[in-house]
Structure formats: structure tokens, C-alpha cells
């Protein structure tokens, strides 16, 4: 190949220095001296010679710049090679990570997979074979009469306290309930008359929060109490946490055969197995196969995670105060006993620690009494109002649990005559099946859901608006979730979500103009006079907001409509978020009913699976009912006469309001609180 030489002299002309063209080449290693034009010879450094190269003269007009010359690239060094390889690896790993996440997202949206906990993974435990454990516990308990022996020991412990007494008519029985589920049930062996006392549990035997944290015989409790006093920060310990620590400490003493351990309900060889068996029906201790039946529900996505977070938050508080707790009490053990407390605990009026002359509601574990199961008869008619609910709960329970100050004991008393060999039961209250399942591990029949639907609530999340102005964003830290009633009534209204939606969609013009109208018409703000402080330069939305909305709450609430257009946008936001929540459910109510009917005939679901279907069906029905109301109110504000519907009305002072609801309300609020039309389901409110 030939190499062009830039800017060389034309052939035949003498170059400066008396040389014409390049010097003749010499073999490698030659030291020959040459002279030209009488000049002294120059010794040339030996260089490798490529004999097939020659220099081509530059042609006329070939005026290229040095910048246009292209040279052969240098070979990269080893360091450069390694850096290049590292960059390639990083690139392909990031690409694979993004592709995997995209694939997971697509599969989740298609329903092929469903990660149970996306944002945070709590510490989890589940039993590998709960059904076999139930059968084993029942066989062991009935073969050796272990339950009877434990019951007799428990009776002696209760009666050893001041005023303690257990009726000889009581017995604890072992039995298998639904589909082989092992249970221990408190029964009466003989007929019990109305108002007959069954148990008097001394106050010294009631495991309340105050009682448990005063038990300084346990090292862990004593360390937590002392660390809490010495801590420079205020660390609030939940009442159920103290009870949990007490139960962990004394159950371990009982298991180790300590002489200081009294004989009580958890002092048995089956203690650990019994707790594991009972907890295997509570969703936070389900495996992934069972949790799959709750996919798309608020029960799984919100409530189960909230319980996990609450328990682990308390555990981290304890380890912050006493770091050695992490070594002595594993988080799973703490979580198990915490759920025992939440499941068996009862709120009862007990003497206040600071003022013994008065009683305050306290969470407590009451040994033996906590074996009383839940029972409420099926309502004869739908429970529509709060008064219906109160009346039904008062007449539905068979027993009553209360504190008797004269006896200094918690008393279990029969409210009506009980036949022999019948279970001793008490009403846990009318609650959602999701609540029953989450804290107690059972559900009521699906007919219960149909009759108590108007007592249920759904969860709706309102996102933060994009490009919020500074006067609004300073009050909003994150999206907010709101509990909305399936059937709004005088005791349960959606005024909180409505007030928050007004604030989210409000514009600066809405706020300032409403303040001006409220100055002239105080009825718009419930009769409260609005005082406006004029600033030297301007009076904007930031200054008017305190007069228009309640900025002391989180999120701020605008308790009155700011304008017709603003109210339309607020309810349009509520409607759109409700319809989106309905669409997030993975199947329809009709599909759930088909699954339950098939299980009635074939018995092909496990206990947990059936409970999951019943709970998710009820959740969808409550949400659909609220959805119909949101669609109706949104359409009402878009129709003719909407201006009149915003006319403010004030309720009389004699009418008692719940949950800090404003007395001044728009006229359409009456229509929102009307009894529901059961046959009507608005468009877009049916789960797919």
C-alpha cells in the first residue's frame, strides 16, 4: 500500500537542506555513513523496514489539512479492556432486570401471577400441615382427657384468688367443628337460669395492660419498663404489647416446669401446638396458596399488611429499648402471641390505675372467660340503620361480661336460660366477615352478609393531584384512604371523603370566591363569621384557606361545597376512584356465589379457602353498593336543578351528630342518606 505524504515538495525539486526525496533505506543493523551534497553523513537509528511500502508524491491541488489524516487505531490496554467488559456486564444486567420487572408486571396484570406483598415483605410463618395438626390435637386430647385435667387446674387457680369462683355446671369440651377443625368450647352440663353467674374472675387474675407491666418478676418486662423511663425519647407501647410480653414469659415458665409458674390455660403439653393450630386459620399466618384466594381484596392488600406492620412496629420499639429482646424473643414468636392477644382479648371497663374510683375501657385477657365463642342469631330482616344494629346486638347475645366493683371481679352471667350441653357464647358484635376472619379466624354464612351489608364499609383511596400549587401541597404528604359506608345513614356519612375531595380539586379562585361569599352569608360555614385579614400586598388562597377549609385535619377538609363546578369535580373524583377500585377485583360476585354453591354440593374447598371466598364476596357487595351511591350523586349534580341541590341547610342543635360531622350541609345530602334501593346497581359498579 502507498502512504500519501502531506505538503511534500513536488518531484524533481530540491528540498531544503540539500536533500532530494527521502534518504535511501538501509538494512536493519547497518551503520553505513552516507553523504550528499558534501554534507557530513547522518547515523540513522535502526528501524523495522516494510519493503513493500513506498511514498507517493502529492498531487497538485491536494491541499488537505492535518485534521483529515486518518491513522490506524491503537490497541486498547488491559485496563481499558476490563473496564469495557465491566460496562457490558452492567448494561446487560440492568437490561435483564428491567425486562424481568416488565414481565412480572404484565403477568400480574393478566392474572397469571400475583405477588402477595409488593412494597414490603413482613416476617411470615405458616404451618405446613394444619389439617393433620387439628386431627392429632383432637385425638391426643380425647384419648388422655388432658383438657379436663387442665380445666380443673384452671378452676383451682381462679378460685384461689379473692372472690374467685367457677360454676360446677361448666365444662371445657374438645370437638371438631367445620371440616375437621379442632376447637375447645365452654359448655354447661346442666340447665342455666337467666341472670345466673357462671364465672367470677378476680381482678388479680385479669391480664390487663396495667397488670402485666407491673409484673416485675419477669426480666424482659422489667428491662422494658426501666428502659422506657430512661429513654430520652417518648416511646409509646401499645396495651396489647404488655399483655403479649406477659404471656410469652409465663408460657415459657410453664413449659420449662418452673415452680413459679401457675397452672392456667396455656400450661399444657399441647400449648405450642394448640396455639399454632388456632392461628393457622388467621390470614396473617396463611401460606401463599391460601392468600391467593384473597387477591385483589382490601383484606389482603390493606388490612393484613396493616396488622403485620402494627405488630412488627411494636416489636421494633421493644428492640430499640432493649436490644437483647431480639435474641430472646424471635419476631415470629412475638407475632404469634400478639395475635393470640388480639384474637382472645376483650375490652371491658376496669379500674383506672391512677384513679381506682372510676373505670375505663381496657383490653384484657380473661382466662377461661376467653373460651366463650361468638354467636349471634341470623337477623330476621336486613339491618339498615344504627338503631337496628343496636337493638339486634342487645337481644342477640346469650351472656354478658362486665366488671363488678363490689366483688372486684369480672363476672360472666347468663342473659337468658341456657339448656344443658349447650355452648356458652357471647356476641362479638356485628362486624364484617373480613374483620371476623382477620382477628378470629372464622366467617359468618354468606346470608349474614346479605342481611348486614349496610353495616359494612369499603376503602377508597384518593390520589394527589398533579402539579399542585404550593398553597395546597404543603398540606398533602401522600395519598389518603377513606372508609366509606355501604349505606350512608344518620350515624355513618361520607362527609370526610367528600370534604377531602373538595380540597383536592379546589382552585385558588374557588377558595377566594367562597371566602367572599361566606363573609356575606355565614350560613355557608355553619353560622361561623368569617374574618378576613387584609394584607398590604395581596390576599390570596393561602390566606383564605384557613377561613374556607379545616386545615387542622389531615388531610384538610372543606366541609361545605365551594361552588357548583367544584362540587361536581369532587364527586367525579370520588366516582372515578370508586369505579377503578371495583374494577381491581379479580372476579365477580356471581363467580363467588357459583364457587360457594359448588362447595356446598361437593365440599371441595378447605376451611381457609371457603372463608376467603365468603369475605371477598362481601367486600365486593359493600363496594358495589357505595359505588351506586357515588354514581347517583355525581349524576344528580350534573343534572338540572343542581344549583338548588347546593342550597345549605342547618340541622337543629338538638340533633346529635356523629364523627364530627358539620351541621351545615347541602340539600342533596338528604337524598344521599335515603334508604338504599336494593335492586339498583349503577353502570360500571359490577365487578368483572
Protein Blocks (a to p, Z undefined) as FASTA:
>chain_A
ZZddehiacehiacehhigcjaddddehiacdcdeehiacdddddddddfkbccddddeh
iacdfklpccddddddfklmmmmmmmmmmmmmmmmmmmmmmmmmmmmmnomaccfblmbc
cdddddfblmlmmmmmmmmmmmnommmmmmmmmmmmmmmpghiacdfkbccdddddeehi
acdddddfbdcdehiafbdcdfklpccfklmmmmmkbmklmmmmmmmmmpmbdcdddfkl
mmmmmmmmmmmmmmnopaklccdfklcfklmmmmmmmmmmpfklccfklmmmmgoiaklm
mmmmmmmmmmmmmmmmmmmmmmmlmmmmcfklmmmmmmmmmmmpccdddddfklmkbccd
dddddehjlmpccdddddfbdcfbfklmmmmmmmmpmbdcdddfklopacdddfbdcdeh
iacdddebjadfklmmmmnopacdfklmmmmmmmpccdddddddehiafklmmmpmbdcd
ddddfbdcfklccklmmmmmmmmmpcfklmmmmmmmmmmmmmlnnopacdddddfkbccf
klmmmmmpcckbccdddfbdfbfklmmmmmmmmmmmmmmmmmmpmbdfklmmmmmmmmmm
nopacfklmmmmmmmmmmmmmmmmmmmmmmmmmmmmmmghklmmmpccdddfklccehhi
afbdcfklmmmmpccdfkbccehiacZZ
